[in-house]
């Protein structure tokens, strides 16, 4: 805590009493309000102040904090900055930042009321700093106080040494009181990036106008070195626009066990638990939509091909739903239920139950597939009929990203799901008043299913964006 001694303590007491008489509780911050005045340190560190045994400088777009001498307490060497608005007691917030140190040690960060910092800390969290930069994303609830003017601190004393610590991308935002209704359109999606990089071409213009300007899910798996950074960046960008971020959690062990073009995932159940916990904590108290493990339930039986037990997969999914419910309470989670032609509704329902559907808002259908909405809706109704006797009927969503022309058929049906020709974009993402709660583009149009179909053998790996595949969906032909 920040130390206040002698006359300073007496003055703080007088000021607190005076303010309490006239305090008006501040209005809720707007969804896009950034409560840290300078978190990027492009040219300076102002308004951050060095307190105790620290010096602060701007260095290559980061805030560099040098601990000048060995001190006993965390608050004996710290930096602090006032928030740009008072906190709202009882409201949820997220503090995010990147940090690394010249030596590994445990630091502390707080969000505290400036008039009474020692006794009124809404957030006081230890952070394990290492020599590698890492994103920290910490949700908290503002406590009650008579004076709600606040400050953010990084407390770096007590390490037994004199580390040099660097900070960047410091953010403090209040979770929206009202859940956003508009869906987030990311300028960093695969089609949006490609369109921006090739903006002078006719293909880029078509992809921008037909795909990149739509709300599309962002997929998260083991390919991110810093999962918290990836999730926090995406969710934070959506929140800054008062939009709903849409995420796919896709990292279960033995992923894509039936087709294996998107094989991989966490190494084991313990690894998956750590991964989904980090994923959920990075969302925190913020509003979001999550599709949980496409094909995870439907493809569970395929793990027997490699000597695994499907029941283990259901247990991992159950654990994931419990983690998301606890760590990301404002996320609407839809556990994936395959598609309408894969597993009969009466067989899928009990698999969803033991996979934790009771912990979620509902289920998703047709992810990355081509089954029409007209065929999918009756399947969803039938599935809910079988769920009603156990967990009750659930909300559901349908992926329409590529179902405009329905499924492809030819004499070799086993691979008709993989980059087939002649398919088109389906209905644009929208929240509905009846039937499916949402029509979504969960699959990113233009991302390959694997080196097959239009992508050709050995050419375009799964998850790789291809303008050729995107244009095929726009034009309805290869």
N, C-alpha and C positions, 0 to 999 in steps of 0.2 A: 504494500500500500504506500501511497505517497505520505511522507511524514510531515505533520504540521506541528510546530512547537512554539512555545512562548507566546509572544504577542500575536503571531500569525494565527495561532489556534483560537485565541480570544476574539480576534477580529472575525474569523470565520464563523464563530458562534453568533456574534452580533448580526452579521450579514444574513446568516441563515434565518434567524428569527424575524428580521425585517422583511425578507423576501416572502416568508411563509404567510405574512399578513396580506400581501397583495397578489399572491400567485394566482394566475389563471392557467389551468391545465392546457398545454399547447395542443393545437389540432393535430390530427394524424398527418404524418408526412405523406406526400404524394408517393405513388408506387415507384416513381422514377427518381425520387430524391436521394442524392448521394450525400451522406452525412459526414464524410471525411473531406476536408477542404482541399487537400493535396495528397493524393495517394500514388502518383506516378513519378514525381520528382524529376520531371523533364529538365527544369532549369534551376530549381531551388528546393529546399526542404521546408520553407515557411508553409504553415504556421507551427511546425513541429519544434519543440523546445528541448534542449538538453538539460537534464536535471541530475544533480549529483555528479558522479564520476564518469561523465560521458562527454564526447564531442560529436557533433553531427555535421555532415557535409553531403552535398549532392555529388554523386559519382556515376557517370555513365548511365543516367536515367534511373538510378536507385538511390535510396537513402542509406548512407554509410554511417554506422554508429560505432565509435571506438570506446571501449571501456578503458578508462585511463589508469585505474589501479585496482588491486584486489580488494573487494568489499564483501561484507558478510551477508547483507540482505539483498534480495532482488531489487527493491525500490531505491537502493543506494546508487544505482547506475541505471538510468532510464531515460526514455524520451516520451513526450506526451503532446497531444494536439487536441484542441477543443472540437467538439462536434458542431456542425453548422446549424443544428437545430436541437432543441431540448428533446429528451426521450419521452415517450409516452408510457407510463407505468402500465404493466399488463400486456403490452404489445410485444410481438416477436420480432427479433432482429437477426441478422447474420453479419458477423465480422469475418472478412476474408483478407488474406495477404500471402505474398510469397516471401520466404526468408531462408537465408543460409548463413553459416558462421565459419570463421577461420578454425574453430575447434568445436567439437560436439559438446553440447551441454543443454540443460533444461532451463528454458527461459519462462517468463510469465507474461501474459497479456491480460489487460483489464479494460472494461468499459465501465466507468465509475462516475458518480455524481461529483462534480468539481468542488462543491462546497463542503462535502463530507466524504472525501475519497477513502478514508480508512475504514468507514463503517457502512458505506453504501456502494457496493460494487455489484452491478447487475451481471457482469461477467468477470470471472477470475479463473483463468485456465492456464495450466502448464502446457508448454509446447516443446517438443523434442527437436531442437535444431541440430542439423548435421552440416557437413561441408558441401552437400548437394542441395540446390534450391528445391523447395517443396512448397506447394500451396496448402495453406491451412484454411479451413472453412468451419466456423464455429457458430452454431445457432444459440440464442439465449432469449430470455424474457426480461424485459425491464422491470425492476422492482419499484415499489412505491417509495416516494420521497417528497419532501416539501419543496425542494428546489431541484428541478430536473435538468438543469444545464449540465452537460456531461463532457467527458474527455476520454480519448483512447490512449492507453499507455502500453509500451513495451518495456518490461523490467528485466534487466540483463545482468544484475549483480548476483553474487553468491555462487559463482561458478568455480571459484578457486583460481581463476586466471583473469586475463585481460583480453577477451575475444574481440574480434571485429565482426560485426553483424551487418548484413545488408538486407534491406526491405524493399519491396516493390508491390504495385497493384493492391494497395491497401483500400479496402472498401467496407463501408458500414451502411446497410440499407434495412429499412423496416419491411417486414412481410406485409403484403397488401391485406387490408382488412376484408375487402370483398374479393372473392376469387375472380380473376380476369376471365372474360368470355372469349376474347379474340385469341387466335392461335398465333404462335411466333413463327415468323418467316426469317430464317437465318441467311445472312449474306455469306456465310462460310460453308454452306452445304456443298456437296460435291458438284452438283450441276451449277450452283451459283458461282463457285470459284472458277470452274471451267469457262462459263460464259463471260466472266469478267476478264479472264486472261486471254480470251479470243474474241473480244467484243466487236471487232471489225468484220467478222465472218457472218454469213447468212445463217449458218447453223447455230452460232452463239445467240443471235437475235431470236431465233425460233425457240431455243432451249430456255432462254431467259423469259420469254413471253408465255410459254406453255408449261414450264416445270419449275424453274428456279424462283419464280415469284409466288409460289404456293407454300403453305406450311407443310414441311416434310419432317419426319422424325429423324433424330440424330441417333446413331447406333453406338453403343459403348461396349467394349470388350477388353480383352487382355492386351490389345495392341497399344494402349496408352501407358507410357512410362509413369506419368503422374495422373492417376485417375481423378483425384480430387480437383486438380487443376482443370482437366477437361470438362468435368461435370459443372464445376463452379463457374467457369467462363461462360458456358452455354446457358445455364439457368440464370446467372446474373445478367447476361445480355438480354434475355427475355424479360426479366423483371424490370429492367431499366426502361423497357418499352411498355410496361403493363400488359404483357402478353403471356400466354401459357406455353411453357417449354414442353416439348414432347420427346421422350427418351425411350430407347429400347435397351434393356439389359440383356446382354447376349454373351454369356461367358460360362455357362454350365459345363462341367466336365463331360467329355464325349459328345460335344456339341455336333449337331447335324449328323447324328449317328446313322441315319438311313441312307443319305446321299453322300455325305462326307466331303462335298465340295467346300463347305465352310467349317470343316473339322477343326478341332482344337478345344479351347476353353481352359478353365482352371484345372490344375493337376489332380485335385482330389476334393473331397467334401470340405475339409478344413480350409483349403485354399479358396474355395468358392465362398465359404462363409465370410472369410476376411474380405474378399473382393466385394461381395454384395453389401457388406457392412460399410465399407468405404464409399461405395456408390450411393447408398442411402444417406449416409451422414453428409455427403457433399451436397445433396439436395436440401437436407435439413428441414426446417419449418416452412420452406417456400412452397408455393403452389406449383404443381407439375402434373404431367400425365406420363405414366410408365407402362409400356408393354413389356411384360416379363417373359423372357426366354421363348421366342418363337420356336415352335415345334418341340419344345422341351417336354411337354406331356405326351403329345401324339407320337413322338419318335422314341419314347422311353423303351419300348419293347425291342428296338433295334440294338440296344446295348448288349443284348444276349449274344450277338455275333462276335463280340470281343470278350466274352466271358464275364460280363457285368450283370448285376441284378437290377431290373427296372425299379424295384421297390426303393433302392438307394436313390434313384433319380427323383422319385416322388418325395422322398424325405428331404432332399436338398431343396426342392422347390417349396415345400412346406416351410422350411427354415427361412428361405428367402422372403416369403410373404410375411412371416412374423417380423423379420428384421425391417422390412420396408414399412410395415404398419407402425413399428416403434420408433424408428429413426427418421422417417419421412412422412409424418402424419398428415400432411396436406397434399400428398401425392395421390392421385387417383390411379390405382394399379389395376391393370387388366392382365390376368393370367392367360397365356395363349392356349387356344383349344384346337389348333390345326385348321382344317378346312372341311367343308360340308361333304366332301366325297371320300374322306380318308378313313375315319373311324365312326361307327354308328353312334348316334347320340346316347343311346342307352348304355353303351360301353364307355364313352368319353366321360359321362357325368361322374361316375364313381372315381375315375382317375383324377378328375379335377378336385373332387372333395378331399381325397387324401393328399393332394398337392397343395392344399391350403386356400382354395377358392373362397372359403368363408372369411379369410383375412383381407380380401381384396374388394374393389368395387365391382369387378365382374370379369369378363373374358373377352379375348380378341379372336377374330376369325379371319381366315383367308390371307394372312400375312405372307407377302411375297408370292401369292398365287393369283390365279386368273378366273376363279369361279365367279359367276355373276352374282350381283347382290340379290337378284330375284331368287336364285337357288340357295343362297346363304341364309337369307332371312328365315325361311321355314325351318332350316336346321337349327338356328339359334333358338327359335320358339320351342322346338322339340327338346333341345338340350335343357332349356329352362324348365320344361315340364318334368324332366327327370331330376333336376336339382331342387325343385320346389318341395319335395318330401324330406330333404335333408338340410341343406343350408338356405333354402329359399331361392326364388328366382333372382337372377343377377342382371345388372346392366351389361350391355355388350357393345363392341365396336367392330367395324368391318373395314378391312384394307381394300380400297378401290383403286389403288395406284395403277394397276395394269389389267383391270377386268372389263374394259370397255367392249371387247369383242368376245369375252368369255374364254374358255380353255381351248388350247390347240389340240387337234386330234390327227394322228397319223398311225401307220401300222406298228410303231414302236412306242407305245404309251408310257413306258417306264421313264423316259427322259423328256416327256412333253412339257414338264414344268421348267425346263432350263433354257432360258433365252429363246423362246419359241418365236417363229416369224408370225407376222400378221396380227400381232396384238396391239391394242391401243390403250391410251390413258383412260381411266374410268372417271366417275364423278369426282369433282373437286372436293377437298376436305370441307366438312361442314358439321355443325351440331344440329341434330334433328329433334323434332318434337315427338316423334313416335318411331317405333322400330328400333333400329340401332341408335344408341346414344350419339355416336359420331360415325361419319364416314371419314376415314383417314387415309393419308398416303404414308403408310408405315414403311414399306419398301421404297427406297429412293429410286425413282424412275431414271433409268440409265445406268444404274449400278448392276454389274454382271452377276448372274447366278453362279457362274463358274465357267471353266473353259469348255463350253458345249453350246449346242444350238447355234444361234447367229454368231456367237463369240468364236466359234470354231474350236477344234481340239487344241489345247495347249496355248491358247492365245490371251484371253482376258480373265484373270483370276477372279474369284468371288469377291464382291465388295468393291471392285475397281470400276470407276466411272468410265463409260464409253459414250462419246457423242454419237457414234453410229447406233448404239442401242437406244439412246434417248430419241434420236430422230425417227427410228423405226416405230417407237411408241406414239410419237406425234403424228406420223404419216400413215400408220397402220400397215406398213410394208417394210421389208428389209432395206 
